[in-house]
Amino acid sequence: MKIKFETSIPNIELIIDTRKLEKELINALKHTVSIIKDDYKRTVRTWSKQPMFVRRGPKKIFGRLEETVSTESEIYFYIDDGTSPHIIRPRQAGLLSFRTGYRAKTRVGVVGSRAGGAFGPRVSAKQVMHPGFPARNFTKTIAKRRQKNLVNLVRLAFNRSFRFGGM
């Protein structure tokens, strides 16, 4: 006695309008990346020297659609990734000059920026031991926050591309 199950693989072109699907997926990607770029801009809203965030894409690579948002700002990387304790020495002058208090403009895991900066009396030193600061994790927070949005838009793109009215 033998039981055999079979199924056929349908021609995908008969079920889905692949040209329409690609357009819908590009729109989903563009929409999500636009929101992500806005999220990044919110993280630096109160900074005096704001980094530039650049969109690249969408482009098709090995059958995948890809679009990125990036920055070349070294300071943004330090804030996003955090720093270890480190020594700060003057680069040109003989002494460092700084204020004794500081309130961070950003917080860990918060996609936003608030008022902050240096305060207190000014002091000078030949070098200081900076205590470092925790990673703000903007990139991880934004990616996690927007993943569900993209999944829903991709699902919608497929539904709009079915030749027989969607599922």
C-alpha positions, 0 to 999 in steps of 0.5 A, a space after each residue: 500500500 502506498 499513499 502519494 500526494 502531489 501538487 503542481 507549481 503554478 506559473 506565477 505570472 498567471 496569478 500575480 502581475 509581476 510588473 505591478 508587484 515590482 512597482 508596488 514593492 518599490 513604492 512600499 520601500 520608498 515610503 518606509 525609507 522616507 519615514 526612516 529618514 525622518 526618524 533619523 532627522 528627529 534624532 538630531 533636531 536640536 543639534 547645532 551641527 546637523 549631519 546629512 542623511 542620504 538616501 540611495 536607491 531603490 536599486 535591484 540587486 540579484 533580484 532584491 530591491 534595496 534602498 538605504 539611508 546613511 550618513 558619513 557623520 563621525 559624531 553620529 556614529 559615536 552617539 549611535 554606538 556609544 564610546 568607552 572611557 577615553 582621554 581627551 587632550 588638546 589638539 592645538 592649544 596647550 589647554 582644554 577649556 570646557 564647562 563643568 556640566 553637561 546635559 545630553 540632547 539624546 537618550 538611549 533608545 529614544 528617536 528624538 532630540 531635546 534641549 541640552 548642552 554644556 552649563 556651569 563654570 568654565 575650567 581648563 585642564 591639560 587633559 581629561 578622562 572622559 567617562 564615555 557614554 552609552 550607545 543611543 542605538 538609534 539605528 537599531 530602534 528605528 529598524 525595529 520600529 519600522 520593520 512591521 510597517 514595511 512587512 505590512 506594506 509588502 503584504 499590501 503590495 502582493 494583495 494589490 498585484 493578484 490578478 484575481 482580486 487579492 486575498 
